[in-house]
Every structure is written in structure tokens, then in C-alpha cells.
Amino acid sequence: MPDLALDTLTADSLRAWLVDCVATHLDRPAEAVDTTAKLSDYGLDSLHVLAIAAELEDHLDISLDPTVMWDNPTLDSLSVALVRELSQDA
């Protein structure tokens, strides 16, 4: 998965990265990941979600509040929330 540059980060680019990441964890094609579905609907337990959060932190070189994944349970909501938060921090 290519690294995302924070200065060019959009909700769409972040969502695409997250889809690839989740698809890898699910061992499914990216096309099978619905960005409007809750991650828990895919059977991802808290360990998977924390692993995805850790990969996201490494990928963006940021520190995430652990609750961000629970507060934004879909990839759509997570993408928008993270881009909003990162743009406020800039």
C-alpha cells in the first residue's frame, strides 16, 4: 500500500487505503469491502481493529486516540473524521 502524504490527504484517498488495509485483514478483495458497513459487521474483533489503527498510525506517522475507531465504526465515517482532525492540527 502506498504511503499517504498528509498535505495531499483526502477522505477519498484515506478511504481507499483503509479499504485495502481491511481487505488484507479479511483476506478478501478490496471490492468486497463496503465502506458504509460497520467494521464489526465483517467479524473484525477488537484485536483486528487495534491492528488496523496501529497500521494507520504508522502509515500517517501520527498518534490516534484509541476511541477514534469506535466513534467512527465505518470506513466512510473514519476517513472523514481523520481528515477533519488532521486538517485542524495542521
DAWO-V707298 format. One record per residue. SS is DSSP state (helix for helix, strand for strand, loop for the rest). Layout:
ss = <SS & SS>
This chain:
ss = <loop & loop & loop & loop & loop & helix & helix & helix & loop & loop & helix & helix & helix & helix & helix & helix & helix & helix & helix & helix & helix & helix & helix & helix & helix & helix & loop & loop & loop & helix & helix & helix & loop & loop & loop & loop & loop & strand & helix & helix & helix & helix & loop & loop & loop & helix & helix & helix & helix & helix & helix & helix & helix & helix & helix & helix & helix & helix & helix & helix & loop & loop & loop & loop & loop & loop & loop & helix & helix & helix & helix & loop & loop & strand & helix & helix & helix & helix & helix & helix & helix & helix & helix & helix & helix & helix & helix & helix & helix & loop>
